[in-house]
Amino acid sequence: MIGAFVALLSNTLLNIALPSIMKEFAVTAPTVQWLMTGYMLVNGVMIPSTAFLIQKYTARRLFLIAMALFSIGTLLGGFAPNFNMLLIARMVQASGAAIIMPLLMTVLFMTFPPEKRGSAMGMFGLVMIFAPAIGPTLSGWIIQHYEWPVLFFMIAPISILVFILAFFKLHDTKEKVDIKINVPSIVLSAIGFGGILYGFSSAGNKGWDAPVVYSTIIIGVIALTVFIIQQLKMKQPMLDFRVYKYPMFALSSAISVTLNMAMFSAMMLMPIYLQNIRGISPLDSGLLMLPGALAMAVMSPITGKIFDKYGAKVLSVIGLAIVIVTTYYFSQLTDTTAYMTLVTLYTVRMFGIAMVMMPVMTSGLNAIPAKYTPHGTAMNSTISQVSGAIGGALLVTIMSTRTATHAAEMVGAAVSKLATPPSDSALAEIKQQILSKATIEGINDAFLVSAGVAAVALILAFFLKRNKSVEEPQQEVVVAKEVVSQ
């Protein structure tokens, strides 16, 4: 849990520090964004292979390798003399973090019986949601008082301590399985998931008509299609898509995808609104999100216990209703919306998300046999990355296009009221004055679409059923025979 916490914390910790890094290494905004895009890409490429790694190697060995990679990347980042070294350090960090998350979920499902998994996953939810949520606040405070390398030096001792403790204290809950790695599977997975992630991540900055955007998405989709067909034909697939033959797992995945897309609206649009439009400082922007992070931290264990008692359906319906209402209110922003109103809306929205995320994921994993658990956890982590990238790119695109439309309409309305046509300089001044209002309207439109996406998740949530973990009939026969023989 501690290893996963620092790994997830590092994911969002650099967001606020990007301007400082740009200044120190004299790099442009698109270049510095690679510190985030590169991290996400490595995660997207690595996570699908974790199902294979978890089956082949013991949990202890895999966790030690993951923490070693993460610790090395963290130290390299703190001492990085140039931007290229910092980017390499982030990718090494990501290679360790990508293994830790699915591994932790698999260990939880192997350790806890079905009736206690809700509580266990509630604690996991606290880690998964709280760590990245406090990242911007913590980062804002550190950047305001110290230099950006402190962000790495702060995490390094914790990750090294976790490695040392794991070396002496961590015991295996499973034995390794003798399966061989399939190189074409890894290549196809990397091209497929990597291409889709890169394409959608780049769309926000470069536009959908950029050749690098649509070409990488097309290549990614083709490679992913071939990868899925190949995996379905293999006896020992790297990532088993047969998990989707279990309806409740498929349904939980669909809800998770739509929820992730809706969740990314606030994560990507709020900083633009707060810092670019309202002129609120990075630290105050981070502080605005802190109560929401605390609400999620408090709610995750509670929702876990409620899930154990009542199942995912009640929690999901109530939680998604809260998400839809608060997202709709976010689509009514103005340039005078009170700071406390924003804090309240964001906090209640995160409260709703906490009620849905882990219960839905746990319900889906409970619906598949134990032998598919590594594949289910890897699948959940992969679709989280992919749907987040797709959702973020789509919402930024909607915001940009709607901003341009609103700006053109507002300029046209303003010019039509003038007695004489304005000069070029006057027209430029009118456009500048209108731009912030047009941007707010564009953000509002994106939030409205996000509310619609959450509404789709709510409809799907009504079809959730409570179930215990299942086993294949063949496995049950083997167990029965062993009992009789004994």
RAZI-V811364 format. One line per field, one symbol per residue. burial: I if it has 9 or more other ideal C-beta (glycine too) atoms within 8 Angstrom, else O. A space follows every 50 residues. Layout:
# RAZI-V811364
burial->???
This chain:
# RAZI-V811364
burial->OOIIIIIIIIIIIIIIIIOIIIOOIOOOOOOIIIIIIIIIIIIIIIIIII IIIIIIOIIIIIIIIIIIIIIIIIIIIIOIOOIOIIIIIIIIIIIIIIII IIIIIIIIIIOIOOOIIIIIIIIIIIIIIIIIIIIIIIIIIIIOOOOIII IIIIIIOIIIOIIOIIOOOIOOOOOIOOOOIOOOIIOIIIIIIIIIIIII IIIIOOOOOIOOIIIIIOIIIOIIIIIIOIIIOIOOIIIIIIIOOIOIII IIIIIIIIIIIIIIIIOIIIIIIIIOIOOIOIIIIIIIIIIIIIIIIOII IIIIIIIIOOIIIIIIIIIIIIIIOIIIOIIOIOOOOOOOOIIOIIIIII IIIIIIIIIIIIIIIIIIIOOIIIIIIIIIIIIIIIIIIIIIIIIIIIII IIIIOIIOOIIOOIIOOOOOOOOOOOIOOIIOOIIIIIIIIIIIIIIIII IOIIIIIIOIIOOIOOIOIIOOOOIIOOOOOOOOOO
